[in-house]
Amino acid sequence: MKSTLLILAGLFFAHLLFAQTKVKLKYEAKRIKFDDKSVSFKKGGKFNLQLSGINTAHHMFKIETKHLEISSPSPEVLKPLGLTNNVAFNSNGSVKKDDLNTRMIRLYGVKKLADSIRKSTDTLPNSMKVVKALEKIHIIYDNPSTNEELRQRVVADIAVINADAELTKAIIVNTQRYNEEFLNDYATALTRAEELKQKSYLSYIDYLINSQKAKEFQLSDTFTASKDLTEIRLILIDTYSKDTLYNAVETIYNFNGVGLSFSTGFFHTRFLSDSPYYLEVRPDGNKGINSDMKMKSDISIGGFGHLYWKAKTWLRIGPGLGLSISPFDGKSRYLAGGGLLFGKEKMIGLTFGGAWAKVKQLSRLVSQDASGRYLPADATTVPTFERIKTSWFFGLNYNLVSTRK
């Protein structure tokens, strides 16, 4: 019983390890489109793409993946922190004209049927049409017993026609026969050989044979999504015409996983500004200490570093540290808290948490009586010292300069 449980547990974890998610696409209107327009990949997951709307007899689907991080520069303020046919020859060694014509006509027949199947089954395989086309070619080639034997007879036709051109050329060189009829035969032989060079007749019969097992979809290689996004180059090639039908890059954003991002922003804090003190002579000759109205709220400008978890392709959540400087008093505010970043690459965020800064306090040299705080008559400045004071902050952040890396 124990060993059975271990085996079942092993199979379960193996399934989790090797499980793949199939993402469906379709080729239509000369474009490849995802069935789900909002598709995203889970970071660390294994995926493959299934393309439909094609015929695998002549369509080849390939992908190239590139996994990239979304990188944001750190704000300046944060930097401190064989032949089977019989061949008929003439007495002089060349191949008989009738035999050559028959072979060439048969090859033309193969190409014509292959072209017809390619056109009529462009995006939807049809095995019945292919079977009927092959039956016609079997009749043309005197009904060979198998498709492989049929293929060998096509190979033989190609070889004999090419050989005739070489033989005819050799006869001219060796016998120096230049009569008009023989030269016409040689020109015809060269034309046939050139035709075979320009068109791969063997590929036509191979195409028809392979078309019997063609499918209307194809799976890509498996890949693992990593980092922040995956760039996928989708390539569709028509192997029959040797033409590239589609070649474009799609960006799929990933979710899950952790990362680090930087943003710039405006931070609102309270009670972290200095009181503006000044001296005023009192009736008793001492200097009274007065202060202007203290600024309770302050807006500072700075940067924030986010250590985030990517909950959605467009949402990052997590803690962070920051530093901002007030344009009003030039003092630094140190920030620690958390926040949200919204956006896939260019982001806007909300941050909140605790803030602290050095705030000026009155020195113990300051005396106080019923009239208030004062200094001796000869005092010219208000003695103060700095003390760390804490408060809270709320920030509006943005990151509009992110790059792919």
C-alpha positions as CSV (number, residue, x, y, z in Angstrom):
1,M,0.0,0.0,0.0
2,K,2.8,2.4,0.9
3,S,4.7,1.8,-2.3
4,T,1.5,2.4,-4.3
5,L,1.0,5.7,-2.6
6,L,4.6,6.6,-3.4
7,I,4.2,5.7,-7.1
8,L,0.9,7.8,-7.3
9,A,2.6,10.7,-5.6
10,G,5.5,10.5,-8.0
11,L,3.2,10.4,-11.0
12,F,1.3,13.4,-9.6
13,F,4.5,15.5,-9.2
14,A,5.8,14.4,-12.6
15,H,2.6,15.6,-14.1
16,L,3.0,19.0,-12.4
17,L,6.6,19.2,-13.6
18,F,6.0,18.3,-17.2
19,A,2.5,19.7,-17.7
20,Q,2.2,22.0,-20.7
21,T,-0.4,24.6,-21.5
22,K,-1.7,24.6,-25.1
23,V,-2.3,28.1,-26.5
24,K,-4.5,28.2,-29.6
25,L,-3.9,30.4,-32.7
26,K,-5.5,30.5,-36.1
27,Y,-4.3,31.5,-39.5
28,E,-6.9,33.6,-41.4
29,A,-6.9,36.6,-43.7
30,K,-3.2,36.2,-44.1
31,R,-2.6,36.8,-40.4
32,I,-1.9,34.6,-37.3
33,K,-4.1,35.6,-34.4
34,F,-4.5,34.3,-30.9
35,D,-8.0,32.8,-30.1
36,D,-7.8,34.6,-26.8
37,K,-6.8,38.2,-27.4
38,S,-6.0,38.7,-23.7
39,V,-3.7,35.7,-23.5
40,S,-0.9,35.9,-20.8
41,F,1.7,33.4,-19.6
42,K,2.3,32.4,-16.0
43,K,6.0,32.9,-15.2
44,G,7.7,29.5,-15.0
45,G,4.9,27.7,-16.8
46,K,5.5,25.5,-19.9
47,F,3.6,26.4,-23.1
48,N,3.3,25.4,-26.7
49,L,1.3,27.0,-29.5
50,Q,-1.3,25.2,-31.7
51,L,-1.9,26.8,-35.0
52,S,-5.0,25.9,-36.9
53,G,-6.4,27.0,-40.3
54,I,-3.4,25.4,-42.1
55,N,-2.5,22.3,-44.0
56,T,0.6,20.6,-42.7
57,A,1.3,19.0,-46.1
58,H,2.6,22.3,-47.3
59,H,2.6,24.6,-44.2
60,M,5.4,24.7,-41.7
61,F,4.9,26.6,-38.5
62,K,7.9,27.7,-36.4
63,I,8.4,30.0,-33.4
64,E,11.3,31.8,-32.0
65,T,11.0,33.0,-28.4
66,K,12.8,35.7,-26.5
67,H,12.2,36.3,-22.8
68,L,12.8,39.8,-21.5
69,E,12.7,41.8,-18.3
70,I,11.0,45.2,-18.1
71,S,13.9,47.4,-16.8
72,S,13.4,50.8,-15.3
73,P,16.3,53.1,-14.6
74,S,16.9,54.1,-11.0
75,P,16.1,57.8,-10.4
76,E,19.1,60.0,-9.6
77,V,17.8,60.7,-6.1
78,L,18.0,56.9,-5.2
79,K,21.6,56.4,-6.2
80,P,23.1,57.1,-2.8
81,L,21.0,54.3,-1.3
82,G,18.3,2.7,-57.7
83,L,16.3,2.5,-61.1
84,T,13.3,0.1,-61.4
85,N,12.2,1.0,-65.0
86,N,13.4,-0.5,-68.2
87,V,15.0,2.2,-70.4
88,A,14.7,2.0,-74.2
89,F,17.9,3.1,-76.0
90,N,18.7,3.7,-79.6
91,S,21.5,1.8,-81.3
92,N,23.9,4.7,-80.9
93,G,23.3,4.7,-77.1
94,S,20.9,7.6,-76.8
95,V,17.4,7.1,-75.3
96,K,14.5,6.7,-77.8
97,K,12.5,9.9,-78.3
98,D,9.1,8.2,-77.6
99,D,10.4,6.8,-74.3
100,L,11.7,10.3,-73.2
101,N,8.5,12.0,-74.2
102,T,6.4,9.5,-72.2
103,R,8.6,10.1,-69.2
104,M,8.3,13.8,-69.4
105,I,4.5,13.7,-69.9
106,R,4.2,11.5,-66.8
107,L,6.2,14.1,-64.8
108,Y,4.0,16.9,-66.1
109,G,1.0,14.9,-64.9
110,V,2.5,14.6,-61.4
111,K,3.1,18.3,-61.2
112,K,-0.4,19.2,-62.5
113,L,-2.1,17.0,-59.9
114,A,0.2,18.2,-57.1
115,D,-0.6,21.9,-58.1
116,S,-4.3,21.1,-58.1
117,I,-4.2,19.5,-54.6
118,R,-2.1,22.4,-53.3
119,K,-4.7,24.9,-54.5
120,S,-7.8,23.0,-53.4
121,T,-6.5,22.1,-49.9
122,D,-4.8,25.4,-49.1
123,T,-6.0,25.7,-45.5
124,L,-8.0,22.5,-45.1
125,P,-6.6,19.0,-45.8
126,N,-8.7,16.6,-47.8
127,S,-7.4,13.0,-47.8
128,M,-10.1,11.8,-50.3
129,K,-8.9,14.3,-52.9
130,V,-5.3,13.2,-52.4
131,V,-6.2,9.5,-52.7
132,K,-8.0,10.1,-56.0
133,A,-5.0,12.1,-57.3
134,L,-2.6,9.3,-56.4
135,E,-4.9,6.8,-58.1
136,K,-4.6,8.7,-61.3
137,I,-0.8,8.9,-61.0
138,H,-0.7,5.1,-60.3
139,I,-2.6,4.6,-63.6
140,I,-0.1,6.8,-65.4
141,Y,2.8,4.8,-64.1
142,D,1.2,1.4,-64.9
143,N,-0.2,0.7,-61.5
144,P,2.8,0.1,-59.1
145,S,1.8,-1.9,-56.0
146,T,2.8,0.7,-53.4
147,N,3.4,4.5,-53.2
148,E,7.1,3.8,-52.5
149,E,7.3,1.9,-55.8
150,L,5.5,4.8,-57.5
151,R,8.0,7.2,-56.1
152,Q,10.9,5.1,-57.4
153,R,9.4,5.2,-60.9
154,V,9.3,9.0,-60.7
155,V,12.9,8.9,-59.6
156,A,13.8,6.8,-62.6
157,D,12.1,9.1,-65.0
158,I,14.1,12.1,-63.7
159,A,17.3,10.1,-63.8
160,V,16.8,8.9,-67.4
161,I,15.9,12.3,-68.7
162,N,19.0,13.8,-67.1
163,A,21.1,10.9,-68.3
164,D,19.9,11.4,-71.9
165,A,21.2,15.0,-71.9
166,E,24.6,13.8,-70.7
167,L,24.7,10.9,-73.2
168,T,23.7,13.1,-76.2
169,K,26.4,15.6,-75.3
170,A,29.0,12.8,-75.0
171,I,28.0,11.4,-78.4
172,I,28.4,14.8,-80.1
173,V,31.9,15.2,-78.5
174,N,33.1,11.7,-79.4
175,T,31.6,11.3,-82.9
176,Q,31.4,14.9,-84.0
177,R,28.0,14.4,-85.4
178,Y,26.5,17.8,-86.2
179,N,23.5,16.9,-88.4
180,E,20.4,19.0,-87.9
181,E,18.2,16.2,-86.5
182,F,20.8,15.2,-83.9
183,L,21.4,18.8,-82.8
184,N,17.6,19.2,-82.4
185,D,17.5,16.1,-80.2
186,Y,20.4,17.5,-78.2
187,A,18.6,20.9,-77.8
188,T,15.4,19.1,-76.6
189,A,17.4,17.0,-74.2
190,L,19.0,20.1,-72.7
191,T,15.6,21.8,-72.4
192,R,14.2,18.8,-70.5
193,A,17.2,18.7,-68.2
194,E,16.9,22.4,-67.5
195,E,13.2,21.9,-66.7
196,L,14.1,19.3,-64.1
197,K,16.6,21.7,-62.5
198,Q,14.1,24.5,-62.2
199,K,11.3,22.3,-60.8
200,S,11.8,19.5,-58.3
201,Y,9.4,16.9,-59.7
202,L,10.3,14.4,-57.0
203,S,9.1,16.9,-54.4
204,Y,5.6,16.9,-56.1
205,I,5.1,13.1,-55.7
206,D,6.5,13.4,-52.1
207,Y,4.0,16.2,-51.4
208,L,1.1,14.1,-52.6
209,I,2.1,11.0,-50.6
210,N,2.6,13.1,-47.5
211,S,-0.7,14.9,-48.0
212,Q,-2.5,11.7,-47.1
213,K,-1.5,12.2,-43.5
214,A,-1.8,16.0,-43.4
215,K,-3.5,17.8,-40.4
216,E,-5.2,21.1,-40.2
217,F,-3.2,22.2,-37.1
218,Q,0.4,22.1,-35.9
219,L,2.0,22.3,-32.5
220,S,5.0,24.4,-31.8
221,D,8.0,23.5,-29.7
222,T,7.5,23.8,-26.0
223,F,8.9,26.8,-24.2
224,T,9.0,28.0,-20.6
225,A,7.8,31.6,-19.9
226,S,10.2,33.6,-17.8
227,K,10.9,37.1,-16.8
228,D,8.3,39.9,-17.4
229,L,7.3,39.2,-21.0
230,T,7.8,36.8,-23.9
231,E,8.4,38.0,-27.4
232,I,7.3,35.3,-29.9
233,R,8.2,35.4,-33.5
234,L,5.5,33.5,-35.5
235,I,6.7,32.1,-38.8
236,L,4.5,30.3,-41.3
237,I,6.2,28.9,-44.4
238,D,4.6,27.4,-47.5
239,T,7.0,24.6,-48.3
240,Y,5.3,23.9,-51.6
241,S,6.0,27.3,-53.1
242,K,8.9,28.0,-50.7
243,D,7.3,31.3,-49.7
244,T,7.1,32.8,-46.2
245,L,3.4,33.6,-45.6
246,Y,3.8,35.2,-42.2
247,N,6.6,36.5,-40.1
248,A,5.8,38.8,-37.2
249,V,6.5,39.2,-33.5
250,E,3.8,39.1,-30.8
251,T,4.4,40.2,-27.2
252,I,2.8,38.2,-24.4
253,Y,3.0,39.6,-20.9
254,N,3.7,37.3,-18.1
255,F,2.3,37.3,-14.5
256,N,3.5,35.8,-11.3
257,G,7.0,36.0,-9.9
258,V,8.9,38.8,-8.2
259,G,11.0,41.7,-9.5
260,L,12.4,45.2,-8.8
261,S,11.2,48.4,-10.4
262,F,11.8,52.1,-9.9
263,S,9.5,55.0,-10.2
264,T,9.5,58.8,-9.8
265,G,6.8,60.6,-8.0
266,F,5.3,63.3,-5.8
267,F,5.0,62.5,-2.1
268,H,2.7,64.1,0.4
269,T,3.8,64.3,4.0
270,R,2.7,66.1,7.2
271,F,4.5,67.8,10.1
272,L,8.0,67.2,8.7
273,S,8.7,70.9,7.9
274,D,10.8,73.2,10.2
275,S,9.2,76.0,12.1
276,P,10.5,79.4,10.9
277,Y,11.7,81.1,14.2
278,Y,12.7,84.8,14.6
279,L,13.7,87.1,17.4
280,E,11.9,90.1,18.7
281,V,12.9,92.5,21.5
282,R,10.6,92.3,24.6
283,P,9.9,95.1,27.0
284,D,12.3,93.7,29.5
285,G,15.2,93.8,27.0
286,N,15.4,90.1,26.4
287,K,14.8,88.6,22.9
288,G,11.5,86.8,22.6
289,I,11.3,83.8,20.2
290,N,8.4,83.9,17.8
291,S,7.6,81.6,14.9
292,D,5.7,82.0,11.7
293,M,2.9,79.6,10.9
294,K,4.4,76.2,10.5
295,M,3.6,74.4,7.2
296,K,1.7,71.3,8.2
297,S,1.7,69.6,4.7
298,D,4.5,69.3,2.3
299,I,4.9,68.0,-1.3
300,S,8.3,66.5,-2.1
301,I,9.7,65.0,-5.3
302,G,11.7,61.8,-5.4
303,G,12.1,58.2,-6.3
304,F,10.8,54.9,-5.0
305,G,12.2,51.4,-5.4
306,H,9.5,48.7,-5.6
307,L,10.1,45.1,-4.7
308,Y,7.0,43.6,-6.2
309,W,5.0,40.5,-6.9
310,K,3.3,40.5,-10.3
311,A,-0.3,39.6,-9.4
312,K,-1.5,40.4,-13.0
313,T,0.1,41.3,-16.2
314,W,-0.9,44.9,-15.4
315,L,-0.6,44.9,-11.6
316,R,2.5,44.8,-9.3
317,I,2.1,44.8,-5.5
318,G,4.8,45.0,-2.9
319,P,7.0,46.9,-0.4
320,G,9.6,49.5,-1.2
321,L,11.9,52.2,-0.1
322,G,12.2,55.8,-1.3
323,L,13.8,59.2,-0.9
324,S,12.3,62.5,-1.7
325,I,13.4,66.2,-1.4
326,S,11.2,69.1,-0.7
327,P,11.5,72.1,-3.0
328,F,10.3,74.3,-0.1
329,D,13.1,73.6,2.4
330,G,15.5,71.4,0.5
331,K,15.4,68.7,3.1
332,S,15.3,64.9,2.4
333,R,12.4,62.7,3.4
334,Y,13.1,59.0,3.8
335,L,10.2,56.7,2.9
336,A,9.3,53.1,3.6
337,G,6.1,51.4,2.8
338,G,4.3,49.7,0.0
339,G,2.3,50.3,-3.1
340,L,0.7,49.3,-6.3
341,L,2.0,49.8,-9.9
342,F,-0.5,49.7,-12.7
343,G,0.5,49.1,-16.3
344,K,2.3,46.5,-18.4
345,E,5.4,48.5,-19.3
346,K,4.7,52.2,-18.8
347,M,3.4,52.3,-15.2
348,I,1.6,54.6,-12.8
349,G,1.6,53.8,-9.1
350,L,0.2,54.6,-5.7
351,T,2.5,54.3,-2.6
352,F,1.9,54.9,1.1
353,G,3.7,54.3,4.4
354,G,5.9,55.9,6.9
355,A,8.2,58.9,6.3
356,W,10.9,60.4,8.5
357,A,13.1,63.5,8.3
358,K,15.3,65.7,10.5
359,V,13.2,68.5,12.0
360,K,14.6,71.5,13.9
361,Q,13.8,71.7,17.6
362,L,14.5,74.5,20.0
363,S,17.7,74.1,22.1
364,R,17.6,73.8,25.9
365,L,19.4,77.1,25.9
366,V,16.0,78.7,25.4
367,S,14.4,80.0,28.6
368,Q,10.7,80.4,29.2
369,D,8.6,82.5,31.5
370,A,5.0,83.7,31.7
371,S,5.5,85.9,28.6
372,G,6.9,83.0,26.5
373,R,10.2,81.7,25.3
374,Y,13.1,84.1,25.2
375,L,16.9,84.5,25.0
376,P,19.3,87.0,26.5
377,A,19.4,90.5,25.1
378,D,22.6,89.9,23.2
379,A,21.3,86.8,21.3
380,T,21.4,87.1,17.5
381,T,20.2,83.7,16.4
382,V,17.7,81.1,17.7
383,P,19.7,78.0,18.9
384,T,18.2,74.7,17.5
385,F,19.2,71.1,17.0
386,E,17.8,68.4,14.6
387,R,15.8,65.4,15.7
388,I,14.4,62.6,13.6
389,K,10.6,62.9,13.4
390,T,8.3,60.3,11.8
391,S,5.0,60.8,9.9
392,W,3.2,59.2,7.1
393,F,3.3,59.7,3.3
394,F,1.1,59.2,0.3
395,G,2.6,59.1,-3.2
396,L,1.6,59.3,-6.8
397,N,4.3,57.6,-8.9
398,Y,5.0,57.1,-12.5
399,N,7.5,55.2,-14.7
400,L,7.3,56.2,-18.3
401,V,10.8,55.3,-19.4
402,S,10.8,51.5,-18.9
403,T,12.8,49.5,-21.5
404,R,12.9,45.8,-22.5
405,K,16.1,44.1,-21.4
